[in-house]
Amino acid sequence: MAALGEHHYGKSRIRVVHVDRSGPRHVVTELSVDVYLWGADFARTYLSGDNSTTVPTDTMKNTVYALAKIHPVTPIESFAESVAQHFKSKYAQVTQCKVDIRQPLWERLDAPDGQEGAHKTAFAEAGPCYRTASATTRADGGADVVSGFKGLRVLKTTGSGFEGFPRCEYTTLPEMHDRLLCTSVTANWTFARGSEPGYGAALSMIRNVTLDFSPTAIRSLSSRWCTTSARRSWSGCLSWRRSRLSCPTSMSSSTTSSGSASRTTMRCTFRSTTLRVTSRAPSSGRRRPSSIRGCDGRAASLGASRRRSVAVP
């Protein structure tokens, strides 16, 4: 006999734009909020069509708007926790609530001609990179908070290479001592329970360390870039218990076969003092990701897939 398994529901892409006009320099905050609810009583909706315990998703949307007027929307980690705790305490049938927030970043335009500094009321989107935050309620009344960013595009025109890899009859990739490196970085980190984190300071520090490419040649993106990040800040300066760095690595080569391009995905998970690095090529069953081409127009080529663990002192 079929039985209903794990289930939850919610409202996604609730768009919030908050404008602080308290001073002459306006501050714009844009959010996209997802709300998800879990509860055993929600099963009756699926099994018998009884909606008596189902919180309408339109109510979720309106609640987010109302809470945005009551609570500060920044830092977004705190706002996510406020929304999650509201639904958990408001409705007895809710056993767990998770709130995900994405924050596109806006930067001020230059002041009009003849004026110094930045414009007070005009903005432009800072790019594809945006902040992320997630808060999930726990049975003990607390919440697990995760911070991060997604879509941080970085480019290094020299000082990257891939050499010394195993070769076989199917290997056509030439060893490259110097090549172009381009990738899009996604990172997130879970704060330790009971800590009092400075969300903005943590984001700034981790972003700066991520962008601090080694001045010497990078022979392997996973070994040099990630372990350097771990030693410098990820493992020693934050009250966190897990963090992850993910980036599809696309590196240009002097030659490519049949003009095609593919991509490996590198994911680094930090736990305590151990950094675990995973690189893998997309499986044949998945949609092939679009290629990134170098400045010379040649498509990117790949290094070999690899998995390694690195102890961080």
Beta strands, then each sheet from edge to edge (+ up, - down):
strand 1: 9-20
strand 2: 27-38
strand 3: 96-110
strand 4: 118-137
strand 5: 143-162
strand 6: 176-191
strand 7: 240-252
strand 8: 264-271
strand 9: 274-280
strand 10: 300-301
strand 11: 306-311
sheet 1: 1+ 2- 3+ 4- 5+ 6- 7+ 8- 9+ 11-
sheet 2: 1+ 2- 3+ 4- 5+ 6- 7+ 10-
end
